């Protein structure tokens, strides 16, 4: 039998190796734990620094420092939209909006732009003291066809939370009284000519129509326009269903001034729903001076400049043609311009023929101009430019302009 003793390992040798292995493993675990604790503490110290400890004196000092009040204007409006309800076509309506200053600094209010005919001159105070108030009157004449309307004005303030205030009037235009045509338009006339136009004021409910009084808005035109009023036979009224009416006839004697003319005829009647009516009157007088431009409407004496971006501005160059045997010393000059956002200047005359001169007229809205709406009634009034001449035969030339600077 074979001797197996050479395969045996002494017991002491095996035990010593096992003990060594266990001790090494324990040592590694302990070192890892210690390193983990130290590393975690360092990270925590970096991410969450020790709280700053304030002494009671420090806390008392901070709490005793009262914040200084900030002076500021603050606008408060009881209402920003007013509902007129039903308005008879052609009547004038108005409403007063109240603006209060509930801040501790004077409130400054300015009219920025309008989309209706607003009596902004009735802005009682532009600088409102703390605790005070002002009133803004918005007026609108219902000249549009029957249907809903919505117009208003935008005011600017120094209230940091409300730099703009929008005031709105709205309602419904109705018609139990009608005018046909809705305006007295003379069209194009030659200087020195006389022309007549007429309209009928009709009622569909009451059996009687009377004009108690009337007045033209332009005193100068009132001297040139004569108004005649006569009762009309119901059979001669132009609109079916009308039971009564009157005929208004306007006679205009054009003077030497050339260009468009426009005013309003305010009529006072006996009608309960149309006590006051407003009739537009307009036309254009031509003579030895003509205007040329692709956007110029010669019949209405109107230039449409359209919508203009304030940051870009816009320029239009028109040609003023002067015909006839005028002296070579005949000169034109810009007499007036409205609104101030619009600028007008005349260039050097060019002799185009024996009896014809061309003069450049530059109309410009400079970049950076303030917003304005001039789109004609019922939105707003037109812009205008007036040219005057040293020649008695052509003393004045009027141009109407429609534009929006936004």
C-alpha positions as CSV (number, residue, x, y, z in Angstrom):
1,X,0.0,0.0,0.0
2,X,1.2,3.4,-1.0
3,X,2.4,5.9,1.6
4,X,0.1,9.0,1.6
5,X,2.1,11.0,4.1
6,X,3.8,13.0,1.4
7,X,0.5,14.5,0.3
8,X,-0.4,15.9,3.8
9,X,0.2,19.6,4.6
10,X,1.0,20.4,8.2
11,X,-2.0,21.8,10.0
12,X,-0.2,24.8,11.3
13,X,0.6,25.9,7.8
14,X,-3.0,26.0,6.6
15,X,-4.2,27.9,9.7
16,X,-1.6,30.5,9.4
17,X,-2.6,31.3,5.7
18,X,-6.3,31.5,6.6
19,X,-5.6,33.9,9.5
20,X,-3.5,36.1,7.3
21,X,-6.3,36.3,4.7
22,X,-9.0,37.2,7.2
23,X,-6.8,39.9,8.8
24,X,-6.1,41.5,5.4
25,X,-9.7,41.5,4.5
26,X,-10.8,43.1,7.8
27,X,-8.1,45.8,7.4
28,X,-9.3,46.7,3.9
29,X,-12.9,47.0,5.1
30,X,-11.9,49.2,8.0
31,X,-9.8,51.5,5.8
32,X,-12.6,51.8,3.2
33,X,-15.1,52.8,5.8
34,X,-12.8,55.4,7.3
35,X,-12.1,56.9,3.8
36,X,-15.8,57.0,3.0
37,X,-16.6,58.8,6.2
38,X,-13.9,61.4,5.6
39,X,-14.8,61.9,2.0
40,X,-18.5,62.2,2.8
41,X,-17.8,64.8,5.5
42,X,-15.7,66.8,3.1
43,X,-18.4,66.9,0.4
44,X,-21.0,67.8,2.9
45,X,-18.9,70.7,4.2
46,X,-18.4,72.0,0.7
47,X,-22.1,71.7,-0.3
48,X,-23.6,72.8,3.0
49,X,-21.3,75.3,4.7
50,X,-21.7,75.9,8.4
51,X,-24.6,78.1,9.2
52,X,-23.8,81.6,10.0
53,X,-24.7,82.2,13.6
54,X,-26.1,85.6,14.3
55,X,-26.1,87.1,17.7
56,X,-29.3,88.6,19.3
57,X,-27.8,92.0,18.8
58,X,-27.3,91.4,15.0
59,X,-31.0,90.3,14.7
60,X,-32.2,93.3,16.6
61,X,-30.2,95.6,14.4
62,X,-31.6,94.2,11.2
63,X,-35.2,94.2,12.4
64,X,-34.9,97.8,13.6
65,X,-34.0,99.1,10.0
66,X,-37.4,100.1,8.6
67,X,-37.7,100.1,4.8
68,X,-38.0,103.5,3.2
69,X,-41.3,103.9,1.3
70,X,-40.9,104.3,-2.5
71,X,-42.7,107.3,-3.9
72,X,-44.7,106.3,-7.0
73,X,-47.8,107.4,-8.9
74,X,-50.7,104.9,-9.3
75,X,-53.6,105.4,-11.6
76,X,-57.1,104.0,-10.7
77,X,-60.1,104.1,-13.0
78,X,-63.6,103.2,-11.9
79,X,-64.3,102.2,-15.5
80,X,-62.4,101.9,-18.8
81,X,-65.3,100.9,-21.1
82,X,-68.6,102.7,-21.4
83,X,-71.6,101.2,-23.1
84,X,-73.7,103.8,-25.0
85,X,-76.4,101.3,-25.9
86,X,-78.5,102.3,-29.0
87,X,-77.5,105.6,-30.7
88,X,-79.5,107.2,-33.4
89,X,-77.4,107.5,-36.5
90,X,-76.0,111.0,-36.9
91,X,-76.4,111.9,-33.2
92,X,-73.6,113.1,-30.9
93,X,-72.8,111.2,-27.7
94,X,-70.2,111.8,-25.0
95,X,-69.0,110.2,-21.7
96,X,-66.7,111.3,-19.0
97,X,-64.1,108.9,-17.6
98,X,-62.5,109.5,-14.2
99,X,-58.8,108.9,-13.5
100,X,-57.7,108.9,-9.8
101,X,-54.2,109.0,-8.3
102,X,-54.1,106.6,-5.4
103,X,-50.2,106.7,-5.2
104,X,-48.0,109.0,-3.2
105,X,-46.4,110.9,-6.1
106,X,-48.0,113.2,-8.8
107,X,-49.6,111.3,-11.6
108,X,-48.9,112.6,-15.1
109,X,-51.5,111.9,-17.9
110,X,-51.1,112.7,-21.6
111,X,-53.3,111.9,-24.6
112,X,-51.3,109.5,-26.8
113,X,-53.7,108.7,-29.6
114,X,-57.4,108.4,-30.4
115,X,-59.5,106.2,-32.7
116,X,-62.6,108.4,-32.3
117,X,-63.5,112.0,-32.2
118,X,-62.5,112.7,-28.6
119,X,-62.8,116.1,-26.8
120,X,-59.4,115.7,-25.2
121,X,-59.3,119.4,-24.4
122,X,-61.5,118.6,-21.5
123,X,-58.7,116.7,-19.7
124,X,-59.1,118.7,-16.5
125,X,-55.6,118.2,-15.1
126,X,-52.6,116.6,-16.7
127,X,-50.8,116.5,-13.3
128,X,-52.9,114.8,-10.6
129,X,-51.7,115.2,-7.0
130,X,-51.9,112.2,-4.7
131,X,-55.5,111.6,-3.7
132,X,-56.8,113.8,-6.6
133,X,-58.6,113.0,-9.8
134,X,-59.2,114.3,-13.4
135,X,-61.8,113.7,-16.0
136,X,-61.5,112.8,-19.7
137,X,-64.4,113.5,-22.1
138,X,-64.8,111.2,-25.1
139,X,-67.3,112.2,-27.7
140,X,-68.3,110.2,-30.8
141,X,-70.7,111.2,-33.6
142,X,-72.6,108.2,-35.1
143,X,-72.0,108.7,-38.8
144,X,-71.5,105.0,-39.6
145,X,-74.3,102.8,-41.1
146,X,-76.5,100.9,-38.6
147,X,-74.5,98.3,-36.6
148,X,-72.1,98.0,-33.7
149,X,-69.3,100.5,-33.1
150,X,-66.2,100.5,-30.7
151,X,-63.8,103.5,-30.5
152,X,-61.6,105.0,-27.8
153,X,-58.4,106.8,-26.8
154,X,-55.1,105.8,-25.3
155,X,-53.5,107.9,-22.6
156,X,-49.9,107.6,-21.3
157,X,-49.0,107.9,-17.6
158,X,-45.9,107.8,-15.3
159,X,-47.5,104.9,-13.3
160,X,-44.8,102.2,-13.6
161,X,-47.5,99.5,-13.5
162,X,-49.8,101.1,-16.1
163,X,-47.8,103.1,-18.7
164,X,-50.9,103.2,-21.0
165,X,-54.6,103.6,-20.2
166,X,-57.1,102.6,-22.8
167,X,-60.6,104.2,-22.7
168,X,-63.4,102.8,-24.9
169,X,-66.9,103.7,-25.8
170,X,-69.1,101.2,-27.6
171,X,-72.7,100.7,-28.6
172,X,-75.1,100.1,-31.5
173,X,-76.0,102.6,-34.2
174,X,-79.7,102.4,-35.0
175,X,-81.8,104.3,-37.5
176,X,-85.4,105.4,-37.2
177,X,-84.4,108.6,-39.0
178,X,-82.5,108.6,-42.2
179,X,-80.7,111.0,-44.4
180,X,-80.2,110.4,-48.1
181,X,-77.6,110.9,-49.3
182,X,-75.8,110.9,-45.9
183,X,-73.7,114.0,-46.8
184,X,-73.7,117.2,-48.9
185,X,-70.8,116.6,-51.3
186,X,-70.1,119.2,-54.0
187,X,-67.5,117.1,-55.9
188,X,-65.0,119.0,-58.0
189,X,-65.7,122.7,-58.7
190,X,-63.8,125.4,-60.6
191,X,-62.7,128.5,-58.5
192,X,-65.4,131.2,-58.8
193,X,-68.2,128.7,-59.7
194,X,-71.5,128.2,-57.7
195,X,-73.1,124.8,-57.2
196,X,-76.1,123.3,-55.4
197,X,-76.5,119.9,-53.7
198,X,-79.3,118.5,-51.6
199,X,-80.4,115.7,-49.3
200,X,-83.6,114.5,-47.6
201,X,-84.1,114.1,-43.9
202,X,-86.7,111.4,-43.4
203,X,-88.7,109.9,-40.5
204,X,-90.1,106.3,-40.4
205,X,-92.1,106.7,-37.2
206,X,-93.3,110.2,-36.6
207,X,-95.5,112.0,-39.1
208,X,-93.8,115.3,-38.9
209,X,-90.2,116.5,-39.3
210,X,-89.0,120.0,-38.5
211,X,-85.6,121.6,-38.5
212,X,-85.6,124.0,-35.5
213,X,-82.0,125.3,-36.0
214,X,-78.8,124.7,-37.8
215,X,-75.2,125.8,-37.7
216,X,-72.0,125.2,-39.8
217,X,-68.8,124.3,-37.9
218,X,-66.5,126.5,-40.1
219,X,-67.2,130.2,-39.9
220,X,-65.4,131.0,-43.1
221,X,-67.3,128.4,-45.1
222,X,-70.6,129.5,-43.4
223,X,-70.2,132.8,-45.4
224,X,-69.9,130.8,-48.6
225,X,-72.6,128.1,-48.1
226,X,-76.3,129.0,-48.0
227,X,-78.8,126.4,-46.5
228,X,-82.4,126.2,-47.6
229,X,-84.9,123.9,-45.9
230,X,-88.3,123.0,-47.3
231,X,-91.0,120.5,-46.4
232,X,-91.0,117.5,-48.7
233,X,-94.0,115.6,-50.0
234,X,-93.9,112.0,-48.7
235,X,-94.4,110.8,-52.3
236,X,-91.1,112.5,-53.3
237,X,-89.0,111.0,-50.5
238,X,-86.3,108.7,-51.9
239,X,-86.5,105.9,-49.3
240,X,-89.5,103.5,-49.3
241,X,-91.4,103.5,-46.0
242,X,-90.6,107.1,-45.0
243,X,-93.8,108.8,-43.7
244,X,-92.4,112.4,-43.5
245,X,-89.4,114.5,-44.4
246,X,-87.7,117.7,-45.3
247,X,-85.3,118.7,-48.1
248,X,-82.1,120.5,-47.3
249,X,-80.4,122.3,-50.2
250,X,-76.9,123.8,-49.9
251,X,-75.5,126.4,-52.3
252,X,-71.8,126.9,-52.3
253,X,-70.1,129.9,-54.0
254,X,-66.4,128.9,-54.5
255,X,-63.9,131.7,-53.9
256,X,-60.4,131.9,-55.2
257,X,-59.0,129.4,-52.8
258,X,-58.3,126.0,-54.4
259,X,-58.2,122.6,-52.8
260,X,-60.6,120.5,-50.7
261,X,-63.0,122.0,-48.2
262,X,-64.9,120.3,-45.4
263,X,-67.1,121.2,-42.5
264,X,-70.1,119.9,-40.5
265,X,-73.7,121.0,-40.6
266,X,-75.3,120.6,-37.1
267,X,-79.1,120.3,-37.2
268,X,-81.5,120.6,-34.3
269,X,-84.8,118.8,-35.0
270,X,-88.2,118.1,-33.3
271,X,-87.4,114.3,-33.3
272,X,-87.1,112.7,-29.9
273,X,-84.5,110.1,-31.0
274,X,-82.6,112.5,-33.3
275,X,-82.7,115.9,-31.6
276,X,-79.2,116.8,-33.0
277,X,-77.9,115.5,-36.3
278,X,-74.5,116.1,-38.0
279,X,-74.2,116.3,-41.8
280,X,-70.8,116.2,-43.5
281,X,-70.2,118.9,-46.1
282,X,-67.3,118.7,-48.5
283,X,-65.9,119.1,-52.0
284,X,-62.8,120.2,-53.9
285,X,-62.1,123.5,-55.7
286,X,-59.7,123.4,-58.6
287,X,-58.0,126.3,-60.5
288,X,-54.6,127.0,-62.0
289,X,-52.9,124.8,-59.4
290,X,-53.0,120.9,-59.6
291,X,-51.5,118.2,-57.5
292,X,-50.0,115.0,-58.9
293,X,-49.0,111.8,-57.1
294,X,-50.0,108.1,-57.6
295,X,-51.8,108.1,-54.2
296,X,-53.4,111.5,-54.8
297,X,-57.2,111.6,-55.2
298,X,-57.8,114.8,-57.1
299,X,-61.6,114.7,-56.8
300,X,-61.4,114.6,-53.0
301,X,-58.2,116.6,-52.7
302,X,-56.8,113.7,-50.6
303,X,-53.5,111.9,-50.2
304,X,-53.4,108.6,-48.4
305,X,-50.0,107.9,-46.9
306,X,-51.3,104.8,-45.1
307,X,-49.8,103.0,-42.1
308,X,-46.3,104.3,-41.1
309,X,-43.9,102.6,-38.6
310,X,-42.7,105.2,-36.2
311,X,-39.1,103.8,-36.2
312,X,-38.9,104.0,-40.0
313,X,-40.9,107.1,-41.0
314,X,-42.1,107.8,-44.5
315,X,-41.7,110.4,-47.3
316,X,-43.9,111.2,-50.3
317,X,-42.9,113.7,-53.0
318,X,-45.8,115.4,-54.8
319,X,-45.8,117.7,-57.9
320,X,-47.6,121.0,-57.7
321,X,-48.4,122.1,-61.2
322,X,-49.1,125.9,-61.6
323,X,-50.7,126.8,-65.0
324,X,-51.5,130.1,-66.6
325,X,-49.8,133.3,-67.5
326,X,-48.5,134.0,-64.0
327,X,-45.6,136.2,-63.3
328,X,-42.2,134.5,-62.9
329,X,-42.1,135.9,-59.4
330,X,-45.1,133.8,-58.4
331,X,-44.1,131.8,-55.4
332,X,-45.7,129.2,-53.1
333,X,-45.0,128.8,-49.4
334,X,-46.1,126.3,-46.7
335,X,-48.6,128.3,-44.5
336,X,-49.6,125.5,-42.0
337,X,-49.3,121.8,-41.3
338,X,-51.3,119.6,-38.9
339,X,-50.4,117.4,-37.0
340,X,-46.9,118.2,-35.9
341,X,-45.7,114.6,-36.8
342,X,-46.1,115.7,-40.5
343,X,-43.6,118.0,-42.2
344,X,-43.9,119.8,-45.5
345,X,-41.4,121.5,-47.7
346,X,-41.3,123.0,-51.2
347,X,-38.5,122.5,-53.7
348,X,-37.2,124.6,-56.5
349,X,-39.7,125.4,-59.3
350,X,-39.0,123.9,-62.8
351,X,-40.3,125.6,-65.9
352,X,-42.0,122.9,-68.0
353,X,-43.4,125.2,-70.7
354,X,-44.4,128.7,-71.4
355,X,-47.4,128.6,-69.0
356,X,-46.5,125.7,-66.8
357,X,-44.4,125.3,-63.7
358,X,-43.7,122.2,-61.6
359,X,-42.9,122.6,-57.9
360,X,-41.9,119.6,-55.8
361,X,-43.8,119.2,-52.5
362,X,-42.2,116.8,-50.0
363,X,-44.4,115.4,-47.2
364,X,-42.5,113.5,-44.5
365,X,-43.2,111.8,-41.2
366,X,-39.7,111.6,-39.7
367,X,-38.4,108.4,-38.0
368,X,-39.2,108.4,-34.3
369,X,-42.4,110.4,-34.6
370,X,-45.1,110.0,-31.9
371,X,-48.1,107.8,-32.7
372,X,-51.1,109.5,-34.3
373,X,-54.3,108.5,-36.1
374,X,-55.6,110.8,-38.9
375,X,-58.0,108.8,-41.0
376,X,-60.9,111.1,-41.5
377,X,-64.4,110.8,-40.0
378,X,-65.8,108.8,-38.3
379,X,-62.4,107.6,-37.0
380,X,-60.7,111.0,-36.6
381,X,-60.0,114.2,-38.5
382,X,-57.7,114.4,-41.6
383,X,-54.2,115.8,-41.5
384,X,-53.8,118.9,-43.7
385,X,-51.3,121.1,-45.4
386,X,-52.0,124.6,-46.6
387,X,-50.0,126.4,-49.3
388,X,-50.2,130.1,-49.9
389,X,-49.1,132.1,-53.0
390,X,-48.1,135.7,-53.5
391,X,-50.3,135.7,-56.6
392,X,-53.8,137.0,-55.9
393,X,-55.3,134.6,-58.4
394,X,-54.1,131.5,-56.4
395,X,-54.0,132.7,-52.8
396,X,-54.4,129.3,-51.1
397,X,-54.0,125.6,-51.8
398,X,-55.4,123.0,-49.3
399,X,-54.3,119.3,-49.2
400,X,-56.0,116.6,-47.0
401,X,-53.8,113.7,-45.9
402,X,-54.8,110.5,-44.2
403,X,-52.1,108.5,-42.2
404,X,-51.5,106.4,-39.2
405,X,-48.2,106.5,-37.3
406,X,-47.9,103.4,-35.1
